[in-house]
């Protein structure tokens, strides 16, 4: 039997003692302190040097590999991600311009249609009966407008229903937000409880972690330095990307400004040309109408004078003939019958009375004709007033329609934005659930690996208890390192509290904004109801005017019947009055054309003013955005901050103290380095568990922050200007955090230099180890002492 086999048999025969603690005492889920066992003095220091080799040999012979838990994925902070480029000028401006161009073309077509209608009206205005039919058509148009307003009323009711639904959806969102808040609070309470458990575990592990904590601290600091370097590289990349995006947006904005200016100039030139053409046409028409009116008035006066003279001549001739007949009859009958003279005189008196009666009848007819003229003029005035009122009512209805259509579009946009934010919120919740499931699976795997490691660590517990008494001497060094670690933890806790306070302030601000928007919505609803009541009143007034107009039409028909009966009696005078009526109708048509032309000119002027205001608003918004971009660039340039120097002096003093203490402790370290070697794998496992718990804590905090940010995004920032202000605030916060980060990095670097100096001065067990008969030519034993099997070998 060889020496090695005999040694293996001897150590396998050793039975486990009840004095050693079980590995369950170091389980994170169990909250029980490890109780140290009592071992007799005779069995404490038996074969110290070969024990580690035999135990490692046994562990290798069993063939069990240690599977360490996979490290969690580093979740980047939401501020370090690349922000999406904000589209400053959306395609809505081009669409609005296109719609306005289409409206201009439609208005041109509408003007052509109106000119055609005016020509038709000239032909229809030859007779009074056609005027009555025209009024009937206007009545039908008003009925159609009433039907359209009824449809608008129905649409308004639909919109009110949608508003009620939106309020219900907002209430549901509030309830969901409250539930999420409660869940977050419970998660935070659980995290605090976990922190307390971790503190208890740390107090227990202080007795075990002695010289190995220095190695752990160095590894942790290297890991943190790598992460910080990665973050710095990511920040530089994001800053460069932001600069590139800002430059691209500037170029795009300049191109769009030039295009808008060109389009504006083209439209203004086209409108000027159209306006000049319309102005020239209307001036020519007005001149022609004035000349025609003067000629018609002169001709009508001449004709009236001629006809009056003809009538007077006819009556004079008749009177002369009657007088001649009377004189002849008197001369003839005076000689024959004197008795009949009295009869002739009586007949003469009758004829004179007939003549006087006919003259009176002529005067009465003239008075009646004058009354008819006055009534006709009154009817024309009433007709013009009614046309003006109808045009005003139509303009007001069109304005109300446009306002309500704009409000409906704005409400649709807000609804779509709310749905989009809801969808994003659901996606974030699904992602958080997936991450929680993945963490659960990893914890299950890590528990299985911990059980395997505990099974392997049972034979090392005996030697661990022997070292516990000697490890108390190195507590002074651990206290120095733990004090520095506690300072860092306190700063981290303060930063977390400040972040929570800021989140609460943001929540309060967002709730105030929500209430403000609710009040605005209620005010808009009240305004729409008031407008609706006004339209109702206007419709009632229009109906009253229609009824009055119908009564006037009936009266006019009666008057026309009377006038027709009188015109049949007076056929000679009818021709004269018909010519006058024709001239008056032509003058009326000319006046109507003038009114239509003036209305069209006013509409074109209003459209030009609206376009100018829209263009000015666009230019003002573009100037604001450019100013904000310049401010952001200036803030990015001011991020370079100098590091403090007073910390360097303090750290130098600490270095001198540590060097004096290290001279004293070198002797003790040289004696105890040989004993700590077999326990490195155990300490590394505990270190990994500790890092896993810290990473879980950080992930939970990051998830809570992400949920808070997404909650803020869902509640507010629907306006473009609010988004820009929010981005500016975030960037200012980012600058402050980068300053704090640089200060912490400086402190960490100083500490890393301290630890590296200590490492260079410290002696390792490899340097002290000597080549014995057992070590020479046995690579498996030597490798088992230093390297652990499986994935832990790489870490060592």
C-alpha positions in Angstrom: 0.0 0.0 0.0 1.4 3.4 -1.0 1.6 6.4 1.2 -1.2 8.3 -0.5 -3.7 5.4 -0.3 -3.0 4.9 3.3 -3.6 8.5 4.0 -6.9 8.5 2.1 -8.1 5.5 4.1 -7.2 7.1 7.3 -9.1 10.3 6.6 -12.1 8.5 5.3 -12.4 6.5 8.5 -12.8 9.7 10.5 -16.5 10.1 11.4 -18.3 13.4 11.3 -18.5 15.1 14.7 -21.7 16.7 16.0 -19.8 19.8 17.1 -19.5 21.3 13.6 -22.3 23.6 12.4 -24.5 22.5 9.5 -24.4 24.4 6.2 -28.1 25.2 6.6 -27.1 27.9 9.1 -25.6 29.9 6.2 -28.7 29.7 4.1 -30.0 33.1 3.1 -33.7 32.2 3.5 -33.3 30.9 7.1 -32.9 33.7 9.7 -30.9 31.7 12.3 -27.4 32.6 13.6 -24.7 30.0 13.3 -23.8 28.5 16.7 -20.1 27.5 17.1 -19.4 24.0 18.3 -16.9 22.7 21.0 -14.1 20.5 19.9 -11.6 18.9 22.3 -8.1 20.4 22.3 -6.5 17.1 21.4 -8.3 16.9 18.0 -7.9 20.5 16.8 -4.5 20.7 15.2 -4.0 17.1 14.0 -2.2 17.0 10.6 -3.0 20.6 9.6 -0.9 20.7 6.4 -2.1 17.4 4.8 -5.7 17.9 5.7 -6.4 20.3 2.9 -4.8 18.0 0.4 -6.8 15.0 1.5 -10.1 16.9 1.5 -9.5 18.3 -1.9 -8.5 14.8 -3.2 -11.7 13.4 -1.8 -13.7 16.2 -3.3 -12.1 15.5 -6.7 -12.6 11.8 -6.4 -16.3 12.2 -5.9 -16.5 14.0 -9.3 -19.1 16.6 -8.3 -18.8 19.9 -10.1 -19.8 23.2 -8.5 -22.3 25.1 -10.7 -22.3 28.8 -9.8 -25.4 30.9 -10.5 -25.3 33.0 -13.6 -24.8 36.7 -12.9 -27.8 38.9 -13.6 -27.9 41.0 -16.8 -26.9 44.6 -16.2 -30.0 46.7 -16.8 -29.1 50.1 -18.0 -30.5 53.2 -16.5 -33.3 54.8 -18.5 -31.3 58.0 -18.8 -28.3 56.2 -20.4 -30.4 54.9 -23.2 -30.4 56.6 -26.5 -33.3 59.0 -26.6 -35.5 58.8 -29.7 -35.2 61.8 -32.0 -38.1 64.1 -31.6 -39.8 65.0 -34.8 -40.1 68.8 -34.4 -42.0 69.3 -37.6 -44.6 66.7 -38.3 -46.4 66.1 -41.6 -49.6 67.8 -40.2 -48.3 71.3 -41.4 -48.0 70.0 -45.0 -51.4 68.4 -44.8 -53.0 71.7 -43.5 -51.5 73.6 -46.4 -52.8 71.0 -48.9 -56.2 71.2 -47.3 -56.2 75.0 -47.6 -55.2 74.8 -51.3 -58.1 72.4 -51.8 -60.4 74.8 -50.0 -59.3 77.7 -52.3 -60.0 75.6 -55.4 -63.4 74.7 -54.0 -64.1 78.3 -53.3 -63.2 79.2 -56.9 -65.6 76.6 -58.2 -68.2 77.9 -55.7 -67.7 81.5 -57.1 -68.2 80.2 -60.7 -71.4 78.4 -59.6 -72.6 81.6 -58.0 -72.0 83.6 -61.2 -74.1 81.0 -63.1 -76.8 81.3 -60.5 -76.8 85.1 -60.8 -77.4 84.8 -64.6 -80.3 82.4 -64.0 -81.7 84.8 -61.4 -81.7 87.6 -64.0 -83.8 85.5 -66.3 -86.2 84.5 -63.5 -86.7 88.1 -62.3 -88.9 89.0 -65.3 -92.1 88.2 -63.5 -93.3 88.4 -60.0 -94.5 84.8 -60.0 -90.9 83.7 -60.5 -90.0 85.8 -57.4 -92.5 83.9 -55.3 -91.0 80.6 -56.6 -87.6 81.9 -55.6 -88.8 82.6 -52.1 -90.2 79.0 -51.9 -86.7 77.7 -52.9 -85.1 79.8 -50.2 -87.6 78.3 -47.8 -86.5 74.8 -48.8 -82.8 75.8 -48.3 -83.6 76.9 -44.8 -85.4 73.7 -44.1 -82.3 71.8 -45.3 -80.1 73.9 -43.0 -82.5 73.1 -40.1 -82.0 69.4 -40.9 -78.3 69.8 -41.0 -78.4 71.4 -37.6 -80.4 68.5 -36.3 -77.7 66.2 -37.6 -75.1 68.4 -35.9 -77.2 68.1 -32.7 -77.0 64.3 -33.0 -73.3 64.4 -33.5 -72.9 66.6 -30.5 -74.8 64.0 -28.4 -72.4 61.3 -29.7 -69.4 63.5 -28.7 -70.8 64.0 -25.2 -71.2 60.2 -24.9 -67.5 59.7 -26.0 -66.5 62.3 -23.4 -68.3 60.3 -20.7 -66.5 57.2 -21.8 -63.2 59.0 -21.7 -63.8 60.1 -18.1 -64.6 56.5 -17.2 -61.4 55.4 -18.8 -59.4 58.0 -16.9 -61.0 56.9 -13.6 -60.0 53.3 -14.4 -56.4 54.5 -15.1 -56.4 56.2 -11.8 -57.5 53.0 -10.0 -54.8 51.0 -11.8 -52.2 53.6 -10.8 -53.3 53.4 -7.2 -53.0 49.6 -7.3 -49.5 49.9 -8.9 -48.5 52.3 -6.1 -49.7 49.9 -3.4 -47.7 47.1 -5.1 -44.6 49.2 -5.3 -45.0 50.1 -1.7 -45.2 46.4 -0.8 -42.2 45.7 -2.9 -40.3 48.4 -1.1 -41.3 47.0 2.3 -40.1 43.6 1.2 -36.8 45.1 0.0 -36.3 46.9 3.3 -37.0 43.6 5.1 -34.4 41.9 2.9 -32.0 44.7 3.8 -32.4 43.9 7.5 -31.8 40.2 6.9 -28.7 41.1 4.9 -27.4 43.2 7.7 -27.9 40.3 10.1 -26.0 38.0 7.7 -23.2 40.6 7.4 -22.8 40.6 11.2 -22.6 36.9 11.1 -20.1 36.8 8.2 -17.8 39.4 9.9 -16.5 36.6 12.1 -15.6 34.5 9.0 -14.4 37.1 6.4 -10.9 38.2 7.5 -8.0 38.6 5.2 -10.0 37.4 2.2 -12.2 40.5 2.3 -9.2 42.5 0.9 -9.3 40.3 -2.3 -13.1 40.6 -2.5 -12.9 44.4 -2.2 -10.3 44.6 -5.0 -12.4 42.4 -7.3 -15.5 44.4 -6.5 -13.7 47.7 -7.2 -12.3 46.4 -10.5 -15.8 45.3 -11.5 -17.2 48.7 -10.5 -14.4 50.4 -12.5 -15.3 48.4 -15.5 -18.9 49.2 -15.2 -18.1 52.9 -14.7 -15.9 52.8 -17.8 -18.7 51.2 -19.8 -21.1 53.8 -18.5 -18.7 56.6 -19.4 -18.3 55.2 -22.9 -22.1 54.9 -23.2 -22.6 58.4 -22.0 -20.0 59.7 -24.6 -21.8 57.8 -27.3 -25.2 59.2 -26.3 -23.8 62.7 -26.2 -22.2 62.3 -29.6 -25.5 60.9 -31.0 -27.4 63.8 -29.4 -25.1 66.3 -31.1 -25.5 64.5 -34.4 -29.3 64.4 -34.0 -29.4 68.1 -33.1 -27.3 69.0 -36.2 -29.6 66.8 -38.4 -32.7 68.4 -36.9 -31.2 71.9 -37.5 -30.6 71.1 -41.2 -34.1 69.6 -41.6 -35.6 72.6 -39.9 -33.8 75.0 -42.2 -34.9 73.0 -45.3 -38.4 73.0 -44.1 -38.3 76.7 -43.3 -37.1 77.4 -46.8 -39.8 75.2 -48.3 -42.5 76.9 -46.2 -41.2 80.4 -47.3 -41.3 79.4 -50.9 -44.8 78.0 -50.7 -45.9 81.1 -48.8 -44.5 83.4 -51.5 -46.1 81.4 -54.3 -49.5 81.4 -52.6 -49.3 85.1 -51.9 -48.4 85.9 -55.5 -51.2 83.7 -56.8 -53.7 85.3 -54.4 -52.5 88.8 -55.4 -53.0 88.0 -59.1 -56.5 86.5 -58.5 -57.4 89.5 -56.3 -56.4 92.0 -58.9 -58.3 90.2 -61.6 -61.4 90.0 -59.5 -61.0 93.7 -58.6 -60.7 94.7 -62.2 -63.7 92.6 -63.3 -65.9 94.1 -60.5 -64.9 97.7 -61.3 -65.7 97.1 -65.0 -69.1 95.6 -64.1 -69.9 98.4 -61.7 -69.2 101.0 -64.4 -71.3 99.1 -67.0 -74.2 98.8 -64.5 -74.1 102.5 -63.6 -74.1 103.5 -67.3 -77.0 101.1 -68.0 -78.9 102.5 -65.0 -78.5 106.1 -66.1 -79.6 105.3 -69.7 -82.6 103.3 -68.5 -83.7 106.1 -66.2 -83.4 108.7 -69.0 -85.3 106.5 -71.5 -88.1 105.8 -68.9 -88.5 109.5 -68.2 -88.7 110.3 -71.9 -91.3 107.6 -72.6 -93.4 108.7 -69.6 -93.4 112.3 -70.9 -94.4 111.2 -74.4 -97.2 109.0 -73.2 -98.6 111.7 -70.9 -98.6 114.2 -73.8 -100.3 111.7 -76.1 -103.1 111.1 -73.5 -103.6 114.9 -73.0 -103.8 115.4 -76.8 -106.4 112.7 -77.2 -108.6 114.1 -74.5 -108.2 117.6 -76.0 -109.2 116.4 -79.5 -112.2 114.6 -78.0 -113.3 117.7 -76.2 -112.9 119.9 -79.3 -115.0 117.4 -81.3 -117.8 117.3 -78.7 -117.8 121.2 -78.5 -118.0 121.4 -82.3 -120.9 118.9 -82.4 -122.6 120.8 -79.7 -122.3 124.2 -81.5 -123.6 122.7 -84.8 -126.5 121.1 -83.1 -127.3 124.4 -81.3 -127.1 126.4 -84.5 -129.4 123.9 -86.3 -131.9 123.4 -83.5 -132.1 127.2 -82.5 -133.8 128.0 -85.7 -136.0 124.9 -85.7 -136.9 124.2 -82.0 -136.2 126.7 -79.3 -138.0 124.4 -76.9 -135.3 121.8 -77.2 -132.6 124.3 -76.1 -133.2 123.6 -72.5 -132.8 119.9 -73.1 -129.5 120.5 -75.0 -128.2 122.5 -72.1 -129.2 119.7 -69.7 -127.3 117.2 -71.9 -124.3 119.6 -72.0 -124.3 119.7 -68.3 -124.4 115.9 -68.2 -121.5 115.7 -70.5 -119.5 118.1 -68.4 -120.3 116.0 -65.3 -119.1 112.9 -67.1 -115.9 114.7 -68.0 -115.3 115.7 -64.4 -116.0 112.1 -63.3 -113.5 110.7 -65.8 -110.9 113.2 -64.6 -111.5 112.1 -61.0 -111.1 108.5 -62.1 -107.8 109.2 -63.8 -106.5 110.9 -60.6 -107.6 107.9 -58.5 -105.8 105.5 -60.8 -102.7 107.6 -60.6 -102.9 107.5 -56.8 -103.4 103.7 -56.9 -100.3 103.3 -59.1 -98.2 105.4 -56.8 -99.3 103.1 -53.8 -98.4 100.0 -55.8 -94.9 101.5 -56.5 -94.4 102.2 -52.8 -95.5 98.7 -51.8 -93.2 97.2 -54.4 -90.2 99.2 -53.1 -91.0 98.1 -49.5 -91.2 94.5 -50.6 -87.7 94.8 -52.3 -86.3 96.3 -49.1 -87.7 93.5 -47.0 -86.3 91.0 -49.5 -82.8 92.5 -49.2 -82.9 92.5 -45.4 -84.0 88.8 -45.4 -81.2 87.9 -47.8 -78.6 89.7 -45.5 -80.0 87.9 -42.4 -79.8 84.5 -44.2 -76.2 85.1 -45.3 -75.2 86.0 -41.7 -77.0 82.9 -40.3 -75.2 80.7 -42.8 -71.8 82.2 -42.0 -72.4 81.7 -38.2 -73.4 78.1 -38.9 -70.3 77.4 -40.9 -68.1 78.9 -38.2 -69.8 76.8 -35.5 -69.4 73.7 -37.7 -65.6 74.4 -38.1 -65.1 75.0 -34.4 -66.9 71.7 -33.5 -65.0 69.7 -36.1 -61.7 71.1 -34.7 -62.7 70.1 -31.1 -63.7 66.6 -32.3 -60.3 66.2 -34.0 -58.5 67.3 -30.9 -60.5 64.9 -28.7 -59.7 62.1 -31.1 -56.0 62.9 -30.9 -56.1 62.9 -27.1 -58.0 59.5 -27.1 -55.4 58.0 -29.5 -52.5 59.2 -27.3 -54.1 57.8 -24.2 -54.5 54.4 -25.9 -50.9 54.5 -27.1 -49.7 55.2 -23.6 -51.8 52.5 -22.2 -50.4 50.0 -24.7 -46.8 51.0 -23.7 -47.7 50.7 -20.0 -49.1 47.1 -20.6 -45.9 46.2 -22.5 -43.7 47.4 -19.6 -45.8 45.4 -17.1 -45.4 42.3 -19.2 -41.6 42.8 -19.4 -41.4 43.2 -15.6 -43.3 39.9 -15.2 -40.9 38.2 -17.5 -37.9 39.5 -15.7 -39.4 38.4 -12.3 -39.9 34.9 -13.7 -36.3 34.7 -15.0 -35.0 35.8 -11.6 -37.1 33.2 -9.9 -35.6 30.5 -12.2 -32.1 31.7 -11.5 -32.7 31.7 -7.8 -33.9 28.1 -8.0 -30.8 27.1 -9.8 -28.6 29.0 -7.4 -30.3 27.2 -4.4 -29.5 23.9 -6.1 -25.9 24.9 -6.5 -25.7 26.1 -2.9 -26.9 22.7 -1.7 -24.2 21.0 -3.7 -21.5 23.3 -2.3 -22.8 22.7 1.2 -22.5 19.0 0.7 -18.9 19.5 -0.3 -18.1 22.0 2.4 -19.1 19.6 5.3 -15.5 18.1 5.7 -14.0 21.6 5.8 -16.1 22.8 8.8 -13.8 21.2 11.3 -10.7 23.0 10.2 -12.8 26.3 9.9 -13.7 26.2 13.6 -10.0 25.9 14.4 -9.2 29.1 12.5 -12.1 31.1 14.1 -10.0 31.9 17.2 -7.0 33.1 15.3 -9.1 35.3 12.8 -10.1 37.7 15.6 -6.7 39.4 15.4 -7.5 40.7 11.9 -10.8 42.4 12.9 -9.0 45.8 13.1 -8.2 45.8 9.4 -11.8 44.7 8.6 -13.2 47.6 10.6 -11.3 50.1 8.5 -12.6 48.6 5.3 -16.2 48.2 6.6 -16.2 51.8 7.8 -15.4 53.0 4.3 -18.0 50.6 2.9 -20.6 52.0 5.4 -19.8 55.5 4.3 -20.5 54.5 0.7 -23.7 52.8 1.7 -24.9 55.8 3.6 -24.3 58.0 0.6 -26.1 55.5 -1.6 -29.1 55.5 0.8 -29.2 59.3 0.8 -29.2 59.3 -3.0 -32.1 56.8 -3.0 -34.1 58.9 -0.6 -33.5 62.0 -2.7 -34.7 60.1 -5.8 -37.8 58.9 -4.0 -38.5 62.4 -2.8 -38.2 63.7 -6.4 -40.5 61.0 -7.6 -43.1 62.0 -5.1 -42.8 65.7 -6.1 -43.2 64.7 -9.8 -46.3 62.7 -8.9 -47.9 65.6 -7.1 -47.1 67.9 -10.0 -48.6 65.5 -12.5 -51.8 65.1 -10.4 -52.2 68.9 -10.3 -51.8 68.9 -14.1 -54.5 66.2 -14.5 -56.9 68.2 -12.3 -56.2 71.3 -14.3 -56.9 69.5 -17.6 -60.1 68.2 -16.2 -61.3 71.7 -15.3 -60.4 72.8 -18.8 -62.5 70.0 -20.3 -65.5 70.9 -18.1 -65.2 74.5 -19.2 -65.1 73.5 -22.8 -68.2 71.3 -22.3 -70.0 74.3 -20.8 -69.0 76.5 -23.7 -70.3 74.0 -26.2 -73.6 73.7 -24.4 -74.0 77.5 -24.4 -73.2 77.6 -28.1 -75.8 74.9 -28.7 -78.4 77.0 -26.8 -77.5 80.0 -28.9 -77.9 78.1 -32.1 -81.3 76.9 -30.9 -82.4 80.4 -30.3 -81.2 81.5 -33.7 -83.1 78.7 -35.3 -86.2 79.8 -33.5 -85.7 83.3 -34.8 -85.2 82.0 -38.3 -88.4 80.0 -38.2 -90.3 83.1 -37.0 -88.9 85.1 -39.9 -90.0 82.3 -42.2 -93.5 82.4 -40.9 -93.6 86.2 -41.2 -92.2 85.9 -44.8 -95.0 83.4 -45.7 -97.6 85.9 -44.3 -96.0 88.7 -46.4 -96.1 86.4 -49.5 -99.8 85.8 -49.1 -100.4 89.5 -48.8 -98.3 90.1 -51.8 -100.3 87.5 -53.8 -103.5 89.3 -52.8 -102.1 92.6 -53.9 -101.0 91.1 -57.2 -104.5 89.7 -57.8 -105.9 93.2 -57.2 -103.3 94.8 -59.4 -103.9 92.3 -62.2 -107.7 93.1 -62.2 -106.8 96.8 -62.3 -104.2 96.3 -65.0 -106.8 94.6 -67.3 -109.0 97.7 -66.9 -106.1 100.0 -67.7 -104.4 98.4 -70.7 -102.9 101.6 -71.9 -101.1 102.4 -68.6 -99.9 98.8 -68.1 -97.2 99.1 -70.8 -95.7 102.2 -69.2 -95.5 100.5 -65.8 -94.1 97.3 -67.2 -91.2 99.2 -68.7 -90.5 100.9 -65.3 -90.7 97.5 -63.5 -88.1 96.1 -66.0 -85.7 98.9 -65.3 -86.1 98.5 -61.6 -85.5 94.8 -61.8 -82.3 95.3 -63.7 -81.1 97.8 -61.1 -82.0 95.2 -58.3 -80.0 92.5 -60.1 -77.1 94.9 -60.4 -77.2 95.7 -56.7 -77.3 92.0 -55.8 -74.2 91.3 -58.0 -72.4 94.1 -56.2 -73.3 92.7 -52.8 -72.1 89.2 -53.8 -68.8 90.7 -55.1 -68.2 92.6 -51.9 -68.9 89.4 -49.8 -66.4 87.4 -51.9 -63.7 90.1 -51.5 -64.3 90.1 -47.7 -63.9 86.3 -47.6 -60.7 86.4 -49.5 -59.3 89.1 -47.2 -60.3 87.0 -44.1 -58.5 83.9 -45.5 -55.4 85.9 -46.2 -55.4 87.2 -42.6 -55.8 83.7 -41.2 -53.0 82.3 -43.4 -50.7 85.1 -42.2 -51.4 84.4 -38.5 -50.8 80.6 -39.0 -47.4 81.4 -40.7 -46.4 83.8 -37.9 -47.2 81.1 -35.3 -45.1 78.5 -37.1 -42.2 80.9 -37.3 -42.5 81.7 -33.6 -42.5 78.0 -32.6 -39.5 77.3 -34.8 -37.6 80.2 -33.2 -38.4 78.8 -29.7 -37.2 75.3 -30.7 -33.9 76.7 -32.0 -33.3 78.7 -28.8 -34.0 75.6 -26.7 -31.4 73.6 -28.8 -28.8 76.3 -28.2 -29.5 76.2 -24.5 -29.0 72.4 -24.4 -25.7 72.7 -26.2 -24.5 75.3 -23.7 -25.5 73.0 -20.8 -23.6 70.0 -22.3 -20.5 72.2 -22.6 -20.6 73.1 -18.9 -20.5 69.5 -17.7 -16.7 69.4 -17.1 -16.1 69.9 -13.4 -12.8 69.7 -11.5 -12.2 67.1 -8.9 -11.7 68.1 -5.2 -8.2 68.0 -3.8 -8.9 68.0 -0.1 -9.7 64.2 -0.2 -6.2 63.4 -1.5 -4.5 64.8 1.6 -6.8 62.8 3.9 -6.2 59.6 2.0 -2.4 60.3 2.1 -2.6 60.5 5.9 -4.6 57.3 6.0 -1.9 55.6 3.8 0.8 56.5 6.3 -1.1 55.1 9.2 -1.9 51.9 7.3 1.7 51.4 6.3 2.8 51.6 10.0 0.1 49.1 11.0 1.0 46.8 8.1 4.7 46.5 9.3 3.3 45.2 12.6 0.9 42.8 11.0 3.2 41.2 8.4 4.5 38.6 10.8 1.0 37.5 11.8 -0.1 37.5 8.1 2.8 35.2 7.1 1.8 32.7 9.8 -2.0 32.7 9.0 -1.9 32.8 5.1 -1.1 29.1 5.1 -4.2 28.3 7.1 -6.7 30.4 5.1 -6.0 28.7 1.7 -8.6 25.8 1.9 -11.4 28.2 2.8 -11.2 30.5 -0.3 -13.8 28.6 -2.3 -16.3 28.8 0.5 -15.7 32.6 0.9 -16.0 33.1 -2.8 -19.4 31.4 -2.8 -20.5 33.6 0.0 -19.3 36.6 -1.9 -21.2 35.6 -5.0 -24.4 35.1 -3.0 -23.9 38.6 -1.5 -23.3 40.1 -5.0 -26.4 38.3 -6.2 -28.5 39.8 -3.5 -27.1 43.3 -4.1 -27.8 42.9 -7.8 -31.4 41.8 -7.1 -31.8 44.9 -4.9 -30.5 47.2 -7.6 -32.7 45.6 -10.2 -35.8 46.1 -8.0 -34.9 49.7 -7.5 -34.3 50.3 -11.2 -37.7 48.6 -12.0 -39.4 50.9 -9.5 -37.8 53.9 -11.1 -38.7 52.8 -14.6 -42.3 52.3 -13.5 -42.4 55.7 -11.9 -41.0 57.3 -15.1 -43.5 55.5 -17.3 -46.3 56.5 -14.9 -45.2 60.1 -15.4 -45.0 59.7 -19.1 -48.6 58.2 -19.2 -50.0 61.1 -17.1 -48.5 64.1 -18.8 -46.3 65.6 -21.4 -48.9 65.5 -24.2 -48.0 69.0 -25.3 -44.8 69.4 -27.4 -43.6 72.4 -25.2 -44.1 70.4 -22.0 -42.0 67.5 -23.5 -39.2 69.9 -24.2 -39.3 71.3 -20.7 -39.3 67.7 -19.3 -36.2 66.8 -21.3 -34.4 69.9 -20.1 -35.2 69.0 -16.5 -34.0 65.4 -17.1 -30.7 66.7 -18.6 -30.1 69.0 -15.6 -30.6 66.1 -13.3 -28.3 63.9 -15.4 -25.6 66.6 -15.1 -25.9 66.7 -11.3 -25.7 62.9 -11.1 -22.7 62.8 -13.3 -20.9 65.2 -11.0 -21.7 63.0 -8.0 -20.6 60.0 -9.9 -17.2 61.6 -10.8 -16.6 62.4 -7.1 -17.4 58.8 -6.1 -15.1 57.5 -8.9 -12.3 59.6 -7.6 -12.7 58.2 -4.1 -12.9 54.6 -5.4 -9.7 55.1 -7.4 -7.9 56.4 -4.3 -9.0 53.4 -2.3 -8.0 51.0 -5.1 -4.5 52.5 -5.1 -4.3 51.9 -1.3 -5.3 48.3 -1.7 -2.8 47.7 -4.5 0.0 49.1 -2.4 -1.1 46.8 0.4 -1.1 43.9 -2.0 2.4 44.5 -3.2 3.7 44.6 0.4 1.7 41.5 1.5 3.3 38.0 1.2 1.2 35.3 -0.3 1.1 31.6 0.7 2.5 30.7 -2.8 5.7 32.5 -2.0 6.0 30.8 1.4 5.2 27.3 0.2 8.1 24.8 -0.1 8.5 21.8 -2.3 8.0 18.7 -0.1 8.0 15.0 -1.0 4.2 15.0 -1.1 4.0 18.0 -3.4 6.7 17.1 -5.9 5.4 15.1 -8.9 1.7 15.2 -7.8 0.0 17.9 -10.0 -3.5 16.8 -9.0 -3.0 17.5 -5.3 -1.3 20.9 -6.0 -4.0 22.0 -8.4 -6.8 21.0 -6.0 -5.4 23.2 -3.2 -5.4 26.3 -5.3 -8.1 25.8 -8.0 -11.7 24.9 -7.4 -13.5 22.6 -9.8 -16.0 23.9 -12.4 -16.7 27.5 -12.9 -15.0 28.6 -9.7 -11.6 27.7 -11.3 -11.8 30.6 -13.7 -12.5 33.0 -10.9 -9.5 31.8 -8.9 
